[in-house]
Amino acid sequence: MAQFHCRWRNVFICLCSPCICVAILLCYVMIMVCMSMNSTSTSGIPKSTPGILTSTPGIHSLNNVHFVASGTLRNKSYAPIAETFWDLEMNKRGFWNKLQHAVDVQFNPILHLNNTKRKSVNIESLLKQSFSEVADSDSGRKHFAVLSEPMQEFVRYMQRRDYPSIIQPDGVCGAGAKDEKEPPLLLLAIKTTELNFKNRQAIRQTWGQAGWQAGHEMNSSGGYIRRVFLLGKEDPETLSVDVSPLLRMESKHYGDILQWDFHDTFFNLTLKDVLFWNWFSSHCNKTLFVFKGDDDVFVNTPKMITYLQNELNKPHAHKTMKDFMIGNVIALSIPDRWDQSKYFIPDSFYSGLYPSYGGGGGVVYSSLLTRRLHLTSKMIHLYPIDDVYVGMCMERLNTYPIHHPAFLTFDFPKEEGNELCSYHTILLVHKRSPQQLVRLWADLKKTQRKCWDVPLRHDNEKKL
């Protein structure tokens, strides 16, 4: 009997020993992978830009740039956009998706464990390399051939971002008061075109007045406002006139023009965001907030000032400001596939849903977020719809804009805009003509005392 038990014990040892060794080996591999990923997430990033690239021009740290597979636990260090890494049908995706995928895989610590030893990468070179790989492929040529002419023009120049400035504002950070006694509360960065002088002039006379402006509440102290208009360059042959001399005269008089030497088209509006973020990061180190909007909106500046001051006085504001963006948030939207629309994006160029983004008209974000957007945009290929591109950058930062019902991208519902105090309930409404801006601003001032206690529209913000 003892010999029988001994024989079975030997058999048991022979069968189990390999299994135990394999289990130990698997545990060791999992521990090493976790340690490797953890070291990537905790080293080498300045505290002022958590989770972002370092700011050395052209060279950016790979540390703390994370992507995880869809369905895994999210946390503040990981960006939830990595489902494409496991997409087995990437060849069926759109042209832009392939471009961005070629960049994203270089930052995936699971696919490139050796990147933990390589401290930096040239993002500009990586973007150009990914563009060449995709555009020169057979599928890339096929996708390009079916694009519309405006879209083809966008693709031809989408690698370039180094456009020089033609006109700079007089002030360090746009036009403002010369004797500011405290940091500017808000910079109004307004997208416009060369011919839209009436729009700019109406804004200067109404809601876009630079200098000290009082808030809405009786005890509100107000804040300093700065202003800058963002322009590209029109084609003189298309306009049949060269307006450059007039624009230089306007800049000399008002000191609020920031113009770059690129063709000002609808699809190039994204360039205004990217170039503005770069300019802001270099010239506006004291400004607290940015309003980025169009030149055909009406902004209730006193209410905006009071709202932003209340945000700054909230507990833990120093933590929330790095992600702060408010506007009319559009979530889970699909690209416009109607080929007659100016927003038309064919599925051969982009496939999938859009990320949450602040709708047209305007949004407000913090100066901290502006600098973060500047850094992260360097690793994201340009997209022809500017608001969507901002949403793509926000998603990469693993944060989302906050919806506020006082931003009316699509105007007042029904006849509500005709009520006496309707414009005291909003922060922004789109869209309005220059003549309407002047009239609405006068009405706002005239009814200010009657509508003093009127709150913002359904002041129940929700984060999407």
C-alpha positions in Angstrom: 0.0 0.0 0.0 2.8 2.4 0.9 4.4 1.7 -2.5 1.1 2.5 -4.2 0.8 5.9 -2.4 4.4 6.8 -3.3 3.8 6.0 -6.9 0.7 8.3 -7.1 2.5 11.0 -5.3 5.3 10.9 -7.9 2.6 11.1 -10.7 0.9 14.0 -9.0 4.2 15.9 -8.7 5.1 15.3 -12.3 1.7 16.6 -13.5 1.4 19.6 -11.2 4.9 21.0 -11.2 4.7 22.3 -14.8 1.3 23.9 -14.1 2.7 25.6 -11.0 5.7 26.9 -12.9 3.5 28.3 -15.7 1.3 30.0 -13.1 4.3 31.6 -11.4 5.7 32.7 -14.7 2.4 34.3 -15.7 2.2 36.2 -12.3 5.8 37.4 -12.9 5.0 38.7 -16.4 1.8 40.5 -15.1 3.8 42.1 -12.3 6.5 43.3 -14.7 3.9 44.8 -17.1 2.1 46.6 -14.3 5.4 48.0 -13.0 6.4 49.1 -16.4 3.0 50.9 -17.0 3.1 52.5 -13.5 6.6 53.9 -14.1 5.3 55.5 -17.3 2.5 57.1 -15.4 4.5 58.7 -12.6 7.8 60.0 -13.9 9.0 63.2 -15.4 5.9 65.4 -15.8 5.8 68.9 -14.3 3.0 69.5 -11.8 1.7 72.4 -13.7 0.7 70.2 -16.6 -0.4 66.9 -15.2 -1.1 64.2 -17.8 0.3 66.3 -20.6 3.4 66.5 -22.7 6.3 68.6 -21.6 6.7 72.0 -23.3 10.1 71.7 -25.0 9.5 72.9 -28.6 9.3 69.9 -31.0 10.3 67.4 -28.4 7.7 65.9 -26.0 7.9 63.4 -23.2 6.2 60.1 -23.6 5.6 59.8 -19.9 2.0 59.9 -18.5 0.5 59.6 -22.0 -1.9 56.7 -21.6 -4.5 54.8 -23.6 -6.5 51.8 -22.4 -8.8 49.4 -24.0 -12.5 50.2 -24.1 -14.4 48.7 -21.1 -11.6 49.0 -18.6 -11.7 51.1 -15.5 -11.2 54.9 -16.2 -9.2 57.1 -13.9 -7.7 60.6 -14.2 -4.5 59.3 -15.7 -5.9 57.4 -18.6 -7.5 58.7 -21.7 -10.5 56.5 -22.8 -9.9 56.4 -26.5 -8.0 53.3 -27.1 -10.6 51.0 -28.6 -9.1 51.6 -32.0 -5.9 49.8 -30.8 -7.9 46.6 -30.8 -9.8 47.4 -33.9 -9.3 44.4 -36.3 -11.0 46.3 -39.2 -8.9 49.4 -39.2 -8.5 49.2 -43.0 -12.3 50.0 -43.2 -11.9 53.2 -41.2 -11.8 56.8 -42.5 -8.7 58.6 -43.7 -8.4 60.8 -40.6 -9.0 57.8 -38.3 -6.1 56.0 -39.9 -3.9 59.1 -39.6 -4.5 59.4 -35.9 -4.3 55.7 -35.2 -0.7 55.7 -36.7 0.2 58.4 -34.1 -1.7 56.9 -31.2 -0.1 53.5 -31.3 3.3 55.1 -30.7 2.1 56.3 -27.3 0.5 53.0 -26.2 2.7 51.5 -23.4 1.2 48.1 -24.0 2.2 48.0 -27.6 5.5 49.8 -27.1 6.9 48.7 -23.7 10.3 50.0 -24.8 8.9 53.5 -24.9 9.4 53.6 -21.1 13.1 53.8 -21.7 12.8 56.3 -24.6 12.2 59.6 -22.8 11.1 61.8 -25.7 9.8 61.8 -29.2 9.6 64.5 -31.9 5.8 64.9 -32.4 6.1 67.0 -35.5 8.2 64.3 -37.2 5.7 61.6 -36.0 2.7 63.5 -37.5 4.5 63.8 -40.8 5.6 60.2 -40.8 2.0 59.0 -40.1 0.7 61.2 -42.8 3.1 59.8 -45.4 2.3 56.2 -44.3 -1.4 56.6 -44.7 -1.6 59.1 -47.6 0.9 57.1 -49.8 -0.9 53.8 -49.3 -3.3 52.5 -51.9 -6.3 53.0 -49.6 -5.1 56.5 -48.8 -5.0 57.5 -52.4 -8.5 56.0 -53.0 -9.9 58.0 -50.0 -8.3 61.2 -51.2 -9.6 60.8 -54.8 -13.2 60.8 -53.7 -13.0 63.9 -51.4 -14.5 67.2 -52.5 -12.1 69.9 -53.7 -12.3 71.9 -50.4 -11.6 68.8 -48.4 -8.7 67.9 -50.7 -7.2 71.3 -50.2 -7.5 70.8 -46.4 -5.8 67.5 -46.6 -2.9 68.9 -48.7 -2.0 71.4 -46.0 -3.2 69.7 -42.8 0.4 68.9 -41.8 1.4 72.5 -41.7 0.9 74.7 -38.5 3.9 77.1 -38.6 2.1 80.0 -40.3 3.7 83.4 -39.4 1.7 86.2 -37.9 1.1 89.3 -40.2 -0.4 91.6 -37.6 0.0 91.4 -33.8 -2.0 93.2 -31.2 -0.5 96.3 -29.5 -0.9 94.9 -26.0 0.9 91.9 -24.6 -2.3 89.9 -24.5 -4.7 91.8 -26.8 -6.3 95.2 -26.4 -7.1 96.2 -22.8 -6.7 98.9 -20.2 -3.2 100.4 -19.9 -3.4 100.7 -16.1 -4.7 97.3 -15.1 -4.5 96.9 -11.3 -5.1 93.2 -11.3 -4.7 90.2 -13.7 -7.3 90.3 -16.6 -10.3 88.2 -15.8 -11.3 87.4 -19.4 -9.8 87.5 -22.9 -12.3 87.7 -25.6 -10.8 85.8 -28.6 -13.2 86.3 -31.5 -12.9 84.6 -34.9 -13.6 86.9 -37.8 -12.6 87.6 -41.4 -11.1 90.5 -43.1 -14.3 91.8 -44.6 -16.3 91.6 -41.4 -15.4 95.1 -40.1 -19.0 95.9 -39.2 -19.2 92.9 -36.9 -15.9 93.8 -35.2 -17.0 97.4 -34.7 -20.3 96.4 -33.2 -18.6 94.1 -30.8 -16.1 96.8 -29.8 -19.0 99.2 -29.0 -21.1 96.6 -27.1 -20.3 93.4 -25.3 -16.6 93.3 -26.4 -15.5 96.6 -24.7 -12.0 96.2 -23.4 -10.9 97.5 -20.0 -12.7 97.4 -16.7 -16.3 96.1 -16.8 -18.7 95.7 -13.8 -20.4 92.5 -13.1 -24.1 92.0 -13.0 -24.7 91.8 -9.2 -24.9 94.9 -7.0 -21.9 93.9 -4.9 -19.9 92.5 -7.9 -16.5 94.0 -8.2 -16.1 93.4 -11.9 -13.0 92.6 -13.8 -10.6 93.6 -16.5 -11.5 92.5 -20.1 -9.1 92.1 -23.0 -10.0 91.6 -26.6 -8.4 90.1 -29.7 -9.8 89.3 -33.2 -8.4 86.2 -34.9 -8.0 86.3 -38.7 -6.4 84.4 -41.6 -5.8 86.0 -45.0 -8.4 86.3 -47.8 -7.4 85.8 -51.4 -7.3 89.3 -53.0 -8.2 87.8 -56.4 -11.3 86.2 -54.9 -12.3 89.4 -53.2 -11.4 91.6 -56.1 -9.8 94.0 -53.7 -6.8 94.0 -51.3 -8.1 94.9 -47.8 -4.7 94.6 -46.2 -4.0 98.3 -45.9 -7.4 98.9 -44.3 -6.8 96.1 -41.9 -3.5 97.6 -40.9 -5.1 100.9 -40.3 -7.8 99.2 -38.2 -5.1 97.4 -36.2 -3.2 100.7 -35.6 -6.3 102.4 -34.3 -7.7 99.6 -32.1 -4.7 97.3 -31.5 -6.8 94.2 -31.3 -6.0 92.3 -34.6 -4.1 89.0 -34.6 -3.7 87.8 -38.2 -1.8 84.8 -39.6 -0.6 84.2 -43.2 -2.9 81.2 -44.1 -5.9 81.0 -46.4 -9.0 81.9 -44.3 -11.5 79.2 -45.2 -14.2 77.4 -43.2 -12.1 74.2 -43.0 -9.1 76.3 -41.7 -11.0 77.6 -38.7 -9.2 74.9 -36.7 -5.9 76.6 -37.5 -7.2 79.7 -35.6 -7.7 77.6 -32.5 -4.3 75.9 -32.7 -2.4 79.1 -33.5 -4.3 81.0 -30.9 -3.4 78.5 -28.2 0.2 78.8 -29.1 0.1 82.6 -29.1 -1.9 82.7 -25.8 0.7 80.4 -24.1 3.4 82.8 -25.0 1.7 86.2 -24.4 -1.0 85.8 -21.7 0.5 84.3 -18.6 -1.7 86.4 -16.3 -5.2 86.1 -17.9 -7.6 83.8 -16.1 -10.2 82.9 -18.7 -10.7 82.8 -22.4 -13.9 83.3 -24.3 -13.5 81.9 -27.8 -16.4 82.7 -30.1 -17.6 83.9 -33.5 -18.2 87.5 -34.5 -22.0 87.0 -34.9 -22.9 86.3 -31.3 -24.3 88.4 -28.5 -22.6 87.9 -25.1 -24.0 89.1 -21.8 -20.6 90.3 -20.5 -21.8 91.5 -17.0 -23.4 88.2 -16.3 -20.4 86.4 -17.7 -18.1 88.3 -15.4 -20.2 87.5 -12.3 -20.5 83.8 -13.3 -16.7 83.4 -13.7 -16.0 85.2 -10.4 -18.4 82.8 -8.7 -16.6 79.9 -10.2 -13.2 81.2 -8.9 -14.7 81.5 -5.4 -16.0 77.9 -5.3 -14.2 75.4 -3.0 -11.4 73.5 -4.8 -11.5 75.9 -7.7 -7.7 75.6 -8.0 -8.2 72.0 -8.9 -11.2 72.3 -11.2 -9.8 75.1 -13.3 -7.4 72.9 -15.2 -10.4 71.2 -16.9 -12.8 74.1 -16.9 -14.8 74.6 -20.1 -18.5 75.6 -20.4 -20.8 76.1 -23.4 -23.6 74.5 -25.2 -22.4 70.9 -25.2 -23.3 68.5 -28.1 -22.8 64.9 -27.2 -22.9 61.6 -29.2 -23.4 63.4 -32.5 -22.6 61.9 -35.9 -20.8 63.6 -38.7 -23.0 65.4 -41.2 -23.2 63.2 -44.3 -25.4 65.5 -46.4 -23.1 66.5 -49.3 -24.7 70.0 -49.6 -23.9 71.0 -46.1 -20.8 73.1 -45.2 -20.3 70.6 -42.4 -20.3 67.7 -44.7 -17.7 65.0 -43.8 -17.8 61.8 -45.9 -17.3 58.5 -44.1 -14.3 57.9 -46.3 -12.6 60.7 -44.3 -14.0 60.1 -40.8 -15.9 57.2 -39.3 -17.5 56.9 -35.9 -19.2 59.4 -33.5 -17.8 62.8 -32.5 -16.7 63.3 -29.0 -18.6 65.7 -26.8 -17.8 69.3 -27.8 -19.0 72.9 -27.2 -21.3 73.9 -30.1 -20.8 76.8 -32.4 -21.1 80.4 -31.2 -18.7 80.3 -28.3 -17.3 78.6 -25.2 -15.4 79.8 -22.2 -12.4 77.9 -20.8 -9.7 78.6 -18.2 -6.2 79.7 -19.0 -4.8 76.5 -17.5 -6.9 74.4 -19.9 -5.8 76.7 -22.8 -2.2 75.8 -22.2 -3.1 72.1 -21.9 -5.0 72.2 -25.2 -2.0 73.8 -26.8 0.3 71.0 -25.7 -2.0 68.1 -26.5 -3.1 69.5 -29.9 0.5 68.8 -31.1 -0.2 65.1 -31.1 -3.6 65.2 -32.8 -4.0 65.6 -36.6 -6.0 68.7 -37.6 -9.7 68.2 -38.3 -11.8 70.4 -40.6 -14.5 71.2 -38.1 -13.0 73.4 -35.4 -15.5 72.7 -32.6 -15.1 69.0 -33.1 -11.3 69.3 -33.0 -11.5 71.0 -29.7 -13.6 68.2 -28.4 -11.0 65.7 -29.7 -8.3 67.5 -27.7 -10.5 67.6 -24.6 -11.1 63.8 -24.9 -7.4 63.2 -25.1 -7.0 65.1 -21.9 -9.7 62.8 -20.4 -12.0 65.7 -19.6 -15.2 67.0 -21.1 -16.9 70.4 -21.4 -19.7 71.4 -19.0 -23.1 72.1 -20.5 -24.7 75.3 -19.5 -28.2 76.1 -20.7 -27.4 79.9 -20.8 -25.4 79.3 -24.0 -28.0 79.4 -26.8 -26.3 78.2 -29.9 -29.7 77.7 -31.6 -31.4 80.9 -30.3 -34.3 81.2 -27.9 -37.1 78.7 -28.0 -40.3 80.0 -29.7 -41.1 83.6 -28.6 -39.1 83.7 -25.4 -36.6 86.1 -26.9 -39.2 88.8 -27.0 -39.8 88.9 -23.2 -38.5 91.9 -21.3 -35.7 90.1 -19.3 -34.9 87.3 -21.7 -31.4 88.5 -22.5 -30.6 88.8 -18.8 -31.1 85.0 -18.5 -28.4 84.1 -21.0 -24.6 84.2 -21.3 -24.5 83.9 -25.1 -26.9 83.7 -28.0 -26.2 82.9 -31.6 -26.6 84.4 -34.1 -27.1 88.2 -34.3 -26.3 90.9 -36.9 -24.2 94.0 -36.1 -27.3 96.1 -35.9 -28.9 93.7 -33.5 -25.9 93.7 -31.3 -26.1 97.5 -30.9 -29.8 97.4 -30.1 -29.6 94.4 -27.8 -26.7 96.0 -25.8 -28.7 99.2 -25.4 -31.8 97.2 -24.2 -29.7 95.2 -21.8 -28.4 98.4 -20.1 -31.9 100.0 -20.1 -33.6 97.0 -18.4 -30.7 96.2 -16.0 -32.4 97.5 -12.9 -35.8 96.0 -13.7 -34.2 92.6 -14.4 -31.6 92.7 -11.7 -32.8 89.5 -9.9 -33.4 87.4 -12.9 -31.3 84.2 -12.8 -29.5 82.5 -15.6 -31.6 80.1 -17.6 -32.2 76.9 -15.6 -28.9 77.3 -13.7 -28.4 73.5 -13.4 -25.2 72.7 -15.0 -24.5 69.0 -15.8 -21.3 67.4 -16.9 -21.6 65.1 -19.9 
